Amino acid sequence: MLDQTVADFSLPATGGQTFTLSACRGSTVVLYFYPKDSTPGCTTEAQQFRELHAQFVDAGAVVVGVSRDSLKSHENFRARQELPFALLADADESLCQQFSVIRMKSMYGKQVRGIERSTFVIDRAGVLRREWRGVKVAGHAQEVLSFVIGL
């Protein structure tokens, strides 16, 4: 999938919007997938993207978070964390499937199906330029920003 054009998609987003990839042509898109709203790791990750958001914007990038949570859950999470970017609700897992981020994971000793924390950078022409899978939260948003600035 790397260095290939990403197929267009549309998903419901916070703020009563619909996010469509093709509407972002001309901007770099940072698409980050996370397991669940308001959990410790996902909250920390969202906060790190929030803290660097102005720098992403200065670099010509649109940051978007994606999980399987409902729009209502996303709206609450976004408000509590004062996130300046949209969260997309992928309830039917269509985007998760497109990017192959659903994995079997171990949680409290049980196997569960969930989102593997992953980030994708799509360039101004809609081509996938970088992917991170199995992301560790610490320092990740800064690493993504450094890549985006270098594009």
FENKACOR-V97182 format. One line per field, one symbol per residue. ss: DSSP state (@ for helix, = for strand, . for the rest). phi: phi as a letter, one per 30 degrees, with the letter a starting at -180 (. if undefined). psi: psi as a letter, one per 30 degrees, with the letter a starting at -180 (. if undefined). Layout:
ss: ???
phi: ???
psi: ???
This chain:
ss: ....=....====@@@====@@@@...======......@@@@@@@@@@@@.@@@@@@..=======...@@@@@@@@@@@....====....@@@@@...======..======..=====....=======......@@@@@@@@@@@.
phi: .eicddddabbdbdiicccbeddcejbdcccccbdaeicedddddddddddceedddedicccbcbbdddddddddddddchddbdccccdciddedechcdbdbcbhicdbcaddebbbccdecicdcabbbidcdeidedddeeddddd
psi: fkglkkkllklkllgglkkkeffgkflkkjjkklekkgleeeeeeeeeeefgeeeeeeggkkkkkklglleeeeeeeeeeghkglkkkjieggeeeeeghgklklkjhfkklkakkjlkkkklfggkjfkkklhkkejfeeeeeeeeeef.
